[in-house]
Amino acid sequence: MDDELNSSELGTQTYWQKTYQKELLNFDHHGDTGDVWFGEDSALRVVNWILKCGIDKNTPTIDLGCGNGYTLLELAREGFTNLLGVDYCEEAIILANKVAQSQHPHLKFQVYDIINDDIEKLGCKFGLVHDKGTYDAISLNPENPKQNELKYQEKVTEMLSENGIFVITSCNWTEAELISHFGDRFALKTVIPTPQFKFGGKVGSVVSSVVFVKKSTS
């Protein structure tokens, strides 16, 4: 596996608890739904790909590290019905529930720690697993990041149904690195195009969005 990232407070649960405590207060006082990790454009590129990929809108779908629930709200607006958002911060789940309540009260959110909680807590397998930033946070954690990355990969494999789709967006790992990390368990389906920049004669992207399919075990 590639070199590990430098640790950061962005990889700690304490940081996110404090962040969502502030966002909860802002929502309660001002109706502000909070920030969208990596920006709305990044989230909508993934949503648009999902809408065009042909997946059934009743497919069990989970958003790992859902935050304020933005991605699931967008999918719900497009008619997706079987949606679950999970986050290891209770404050994020409270916020997501409050944001969804007025327009999409059928959305489900629950506290779930992908590293430490059992898969059985989720209740089913999923045909679509989405991650925008959660794998990044795990990689930035100062304690056992490499071990936890492997745990994450195992858990995603377990929760994904046969031939299920895994969509991951990262601002810390490149497309090539994500393919290297997940290639043993998943087959590359596609890379979702993202805006690129050129610096020093090299072309790069601010974020990488990669789609994998679970390899058949038969």
N, C-alpha and C positions, 0 to 999 in steps of 0.2 A: 504494500500500500504506500501511497505517496507520503511525503513528510507531513507531520501534523501541523495544524495551525497554532499560532501563538494564542495562549489563553486570554480570555477577556471576561469582564463582568457580564457581557451579553450572553455568556454561557451559563450563568447562575440563575437558579430559581428565585433567589432573593431579589435580583435586579428586576425580573419580570413581575414579581409580586408588587414591588413598589411602583412600577410603571402602571400596572392595571389598577392599583388603588387610586392613583391620580386620575386615570381615565374614567374610573367609575364616578369619582367626585365631579369631574367635568360633565359627564353625561347627566348626572342627577341635577346639577345646577344650571347647565346651559344646553343640554340636549346634544352635545358634541359626541359623536360615536367613536372617536379616537382615530389614531393613525392606522394606516394599512401598511403592513410590513413590505418593504420593497416598492411601495407605491401602487396606486390603483391600476395604472397602465400594465404593470407586470401581472397583476392578478387577472385582469380582463383578457390578456393574451392567452392565458391558460384556459379561462372559462370559454373563450371563443373556440379554442382548439377542441375542448371537450364537446361543445355543441356540434361540431362538424365531424367528429370521429365516428359517429354512428352508434354510440353506446345507448342502450335503452334508458329512458329517464326514470325508470323504477329500479334501476340497479342500486344495490346497497353501496353507499358512498361514505367514506370517512375522510375528514380533514384533520390531519395530525398537527396539533399546535394551532388551533383555529383562531386564537386571539378574540377579536370582537365579532367574528363570524362572517366577515365581509364576503369571502369566496362562496360560502354556502348560501348566503342571501342572494347573491347573483345567480347561482344555479337554481335556487327556488323560484326566482322571478322568471326563469326560463322553463319552468315546469318540472324540474326534478323533484321527486317526492320522498325518496328514501335516504335522508341525509343525516349524518351524525358528525358533530364537531367535538373534538376532545382537546384538552389542554391540561398541563400539570398545575396550572395556577387557578385556584378557585375563583380568584378575582376576575380572571378573563372569562370564565364560564358564566359568572353572574352578569357581567357586562354583555356578553353575547346573547344571553336570554332576554335581557332588557331591551336590547336593540331589535331583536327579532319579534318581540311580543306583539307589536302593533300590526305588522304586516304578514308575518309568517310564524304564527305561534305553534305550528306543527313541527318546526325545526327542533331537533333534539341536541342537547349539549350535555356533556358530563366531564367531571374531573377524571383524568386518566394520565398516568405517567408511563410512557411507552417503555422506558428502561426497567422500571421496577414492578409494574402491575402485570397481572396475568392476562392473557388474551381472552380468557373466558369472561372477564368483566365486560367485554364489548358485546357479547351475546350472539354474534354471528360472524361469518366471513364476508369480505367485501369485494365487489367487482371493480371498484375504483378506489384507490388510495391516493390522497393528495397531500403534499407537503410543500409548504413555502416558508423556509427558514428554520424549521425545527431541527433538521439534520445539522444545519449550520450551528445552532445553539449548542447542540451536543458536542460538536467538534471543538467549540470554543471553551467548553467547560474546563476549569483547571484540574479536575480530578478524573483520571482514567479516561481521557477522551477516546483513545483508540479502542479500548475494551468496550466502551459504550457505543461506539460506532458499529462494532460487530454485533452487539446486542440489538441495536436498532434494525440492522439489516435482517437479522434472524426474525425479529418480531413482525416486520413488514411482510416477510415471506410467509409467516404463519397466518397472518390475518387476511392475506390476499387469496381469493378463490383461484382455482385453476384457470389459466389464461387471462387472469385479471390484469388490469392496467394500473401502473404506478407512475404518477406524475410528480416530479420533484423540481423545485426551483431553488437555486442557491446563489448567493452573492460572494461566497468564499471559495467554492470549488468550481473549476472549469468543467466544460462538457466532458473533456477527455478524462479528467479526474473522477467525475461521477460515474462514467462508464467503467472505469477501472475498479472503483469501489463496489459497484453493484453487479458487475458482469458475470460473476460466478453463479449468481442466483437468478438473474433476469436477463432477458434478451432485449437489446435495444430496438425500440419501435420507431422512434423519430426524435429529432431535436426541434423544439419550437423556436422559430427565429426570434431573436431579440435584438434591440438596437446595438450597433457596434460603434467603437471608437478606434481611432488610429493614433498611436503614440510611439515615437521613436522607430517608425517603420514597421511596427507590429500592430496587428488588428486584434482587438479584444472586445468582450462584452461586459457590461456592468453586472448583469445577472445571466445565469444559465438555466434553461428549462429543458429537462430531458424526460422523455416518456419511455418506460420500460414495460415489457410484458413478462409475467411470471412464466418461467420455463416449466414445461410439462414434466411431471414426475413419472409418467408411465413409460 
